[in-house]
Amino acid sequence: MYSRRLKSLLASSRKSVLLLGPRQVGKSTLMRALHPTLEINLAHEATYLEFARNPLELESRLDALPAPKESDALRTIFIDEIQRSPSLLNTVQSLLDRPQHGLRFLLTGSSARKLRRGEANLLPGRLHAYRMGPLTSAEMGYDVPTTTALMHGTLPGVLAEESVRDREKTLRSYAAIYLREEVQAENLTRSLEGFARFLTVIGEWAGAHLDLAKIATAAQVSRMSAGRWLDVLEDTLLIHRVDAFAKSATRRLVQHPKAYFFDVGVLNGLLGNFVASPDRIGRLFEHLVYTQLVHSAAAFDEDVRVSAFRTEHGAEVDFIVERGSDLFAIEVKASRTVAPSDLGGLARFVDYYGKPHRRMVWYLGKEPKRLGDVDVLPWQQGLKAIGW
């Protein structure tokens, strides 16, 4: 069992919480570890229907709770999958607005789209919002087995399965479950077959600069549908869009963004290929580093911007990480050696950016090195070096 970094942060606060993240990242497990007074699971169909039928169901359940033993104690209410009933947030606000309410709500959700679609009241000022992803290197003691992560990702439930066959079956089923529950149940598209083709094509394009026209053609769907479905994948937290780095909001070096799935294992499950073969390992390693960057920032509750750098002549730096006044230019190399010839993109970024920043190469080797003013680090040491 791994300890999640957010646990101590949430345990030390009295503020109500909205925790967003994809399914199976461990949100419910984390909330239960905070020992809530009452748990309401809206993923359970009978419970969901009870709340849908009775607008006063929450108050009724709260009235049945015993009074806290200490006068200043909070009764903690855990509501799982709150996006299934966005209007319930209005009731939560009403309860929190009562003087000396003595309540703390722990809310989880796996779809920002559903909350927006339901015109949800996200209780500004009344709760703190957090994001949660799969396990990070810090949460695993900076000892992630790289080969395992490239094959099966870092979802806690997947890593808990000892059998490789079970891990891969679970990951293959993830996309199928998503199609059934998120697409069919929510009527997101009339063409489930078209969406299934689109999802596979997006998996094949993951980590590359997206060209929606080509993606739509390959999936045999309209470009409008492809754009809408890309938004759906982003809103349901399955993919992250990475824009081009720009010194100003009005300038872009590359018009097409990149997109990364939230977990390497889920991507492999979607594509039905868990082998980090020579033709795939570069893309998979880049995916792993990206997911660790964004999920580590979320675990440390830090706001960051991750973008990609590419000139019109093709010079690239995989990730530009902006955190407050700090900027890190990170090149990812899926090899055990790094040569000066691998630093061309970082040099072009110096010319373009023109301000102090830290340049790094994260690689599969075991020894930290330095080439000129560039730090060459094993990827997990790289995360540790920037404070994650």
Stockholm file with secondary structure:
# STOCKHOLM 1.0

chainA/1-388         MYSRRLKSLLASSRKSVLLLGPRQVGKSTLMRALHPTLEINLAHEATYLEFARNPLELESRLDALPAPKESDALRTIFIDEIQRSPSLLNTVQSLLDRPQHGLRFLLTGSSARKLRRGEANLLPGRLHAYRMGPLTSAEMGYDVPTTTALMHGTLPGVLAEESVRDREKTLRSYAAIYLREEVQAENLTRSLEGFARFLTVIGEWAGAHLDLAKIATAAQVSRMSAGRWLDVLEDTLLIHRVDAFAKSATRRLVQHPKAYFFDVGVLNGLLGNFVASPDRIGRLFEHLVYTQLVHSAAAFDEDVRVSAFRTEHGAEVDFIVERGSDLFAIEVKASRTVAPSDLGGLARFVDYYGKPHRRMVWYLGKEPKRLGDVDVLPWQQGLKAIGW
#=GR chainA/1-388 SS CCCCTHHHHHHTCCSEEEEECCTTSSHHHHHHTTCCSEEEETTSHHHHHHHHHCTTHHHHHHHTSCCCSSTTCCEEEEEECGGGCTTHHHHHHHHHTSTTCCEEEEEEESCHHHHHHTTCCCCTTTEEEEECCSCCTTTTTTCCCHHHHHHHTTCHHHHTCCCHHHHHHHHHHHHHHHIIIIIITTTCCSCHHHHHHHHHHHHHHTTSBCCHHHHHHHHTSCHHHHHHHHHHHHHTTSEEEECBCCSSTTCCSCSSCEEEESCHHHHHHHHTCCCCCTTTHHHHHHHHHHHHHHHHHHHTTCCCEEEEEECTTCCEEEEEEEETTEEEEEEEECSSCCCGGGGHHHHHHHHHHCSCCEEEEEESCSSCEEETTEEEEEHHHHHHHTTC
#=GC SS_cons         CCCCTHHHHHHTCCSEEEEECCTTSSHHHHHHTTCCSEEEETTSHHHHHHHHHCTTHHHHHHHTSCCCSSTTCCEEEEEECGGGCTTHHHHHHHHHTSTTCCEEEEEEESCHHHHHHTTCCCCTTTEEEEECCSCCTTTTTTCCCHHHHHHHTTCHHHHTCCCHHHHHHHHHHHHHHHIIIIIITTTCCSCHHHHHHHHHHHHHHTTSBCCHHHHHHHHTSCHHHHHHHHHHHHHTTSEEEECBCCSSTTCCSCSSCEEEESCHHHHHHHHTCCCCCTTTHHHHHHHHHHHHHHHHHHHTTCCCEEEEEECTTCCEEEEEEEETTEEEEEEEECSSCCCGGGGHHHHHHHHHHCSCCEEEEEESCSSCEEETTEEEEEHHHHHHHTTC
//
